Structures are given as C-alpha cells and as structure tokens.
Amino acid sequence: MNHMHHHNQLDQKFLNKIAFLDSRQREKLIPPETLIGQMPIHRDHTLLDVGAGSGFFTIPMAESTSSKVYAMDPDRRMLSVIENKAKEKGLINIELIQDYIENLSIQNNSVDFVMASLILHEVSSLTKALSNIFEVLKAGGHLLCLEYEKDDLIIEGPPMSIRISSQELEKALSLIGFDIVKKTRINDAIYTVLAVKKEK
C-alpha cells in the first residue's frame, strides 16, 4: 500500500507543476486562443505543435481545425496530460508523438501550420530542428516561433547562454528558405516570429 501512496504523491507533484506552468504561461502571454485566432489557420489545416508540453497551444489549435493536430514532446507524461485535456474537451483530432524535433518524422509537405513555443532554445541543433520543420511544411505553410529575447536586462526565463535572439532566429530561418512574415514583441521577455515556406 505504501508504495502506491508514494506514487500518488509523485503524480500530484507533477500535476502541480503542470498547473503552475499553465497558469504562468497564461499570465505572461496573450491568451493562446487569441494568438491562434490571429494565425493563418483554416478549418481544414493540418497542424503541428513541436514543443507541446502540457498542451497550452495544442488544445486551442485542435479546436481551430477539423483536421489533425500533431502534439510532439519527448516527455511521455506531458503527452498524457494533453490526452486527458483532450478527453475532457471531447477533442479527437490530436495525435501524440513522443520524440525530439531533431527526429521529426512526419511526412514531408504535409503540414499547414507549425507552432514552436519556447522550445527552440532547448534543441541540440537549431538548423536541424528548423530544417525538419521546413521539410514537413507544405509550400505556403507557416511556422510560428515564440522565444525569449536574448537581452541581459531580462533575467526571467532560460539562461542567456542558450537563448536565441530574434535576429539570430530570423537569420537561421532565412538561410533554410523561410520568408519572415512578421515579428512581434509579446512582452518584455518574449517575441514571436511568423515565417512562411515559400511557394515554389
């Protein structure tokens, strides 16, 4: 019996962490529904959330399309959280993928919109990650990156050394073949870059 009790405590700790992450992200960002609503997403679009985490963006993305949403995260527990949220909301169009962006293996030219929220600073190779995203996107498909600005005045967020400045990200995106559609500063710490895979 004791063992089970301990397991529940662990789960509770993990769930508290999720609740904390969700509420923190909500405080700091514009509501995910609003951000998704501003994106070039159509009802029949296939979507991909490459840093799905606890589903902060995955869920509103799934609500904005009748087609499929891939939710990608290396942590199985995070995917379970998304699965539970989807069940609660009766969403059946989310496909969970447990992996890293560097191993992204969805069919090429099959996705209309990719969300990369606060994940790119964690990848082992930015070029590889962005190239993979570029490959799976259809021509004319969009990628929205959300990252912490590399600015010494902003203490909050990941260590400076691993942050990606908006200039650096724009450069990396351009080299791979994306066009930058627009750059937005969401708040002091966080910016977004919307990019498009050029039509041939």
Number of C-alpha atoms within 10 A of each C-alpha: 5 6 7 9 10 11 11 11 11 12 13 12 12 14 16 12 13 18 13 12 15 15 12 11 14 13 10 13 13 12 15 17 15 11 13 18 14 9 13 11 18 15 11 12 19 24 29 28 27 26 25 27 27 25 25 22 21 28 24 17 29 25 19 19 17 16 16 18 26 22 30 25 23 16 15 14 16 21 22 15 16 21 20 12 16 19 11 9 10 9 15 15 17 21 13 19 20 15 17 18 26 17 10 19 14 16 10 13 15 16 25 23 27 26 24 22 20 20 17 24 18 15 15 12 13 18 17 16 18 22 21 19 28 25 19 21 26 20 18 16 25 28 28 21 20 22 26 28 22 22 13 9 9 14 11 11 14 15 12 16 8 13 19 19 17 22 11 12 18 18 13 16 23 15 12 16 15 24 17 18 12 11 16 12 15 15 13 13 17 19 17 21 20 20 24 24 23 15 8 5
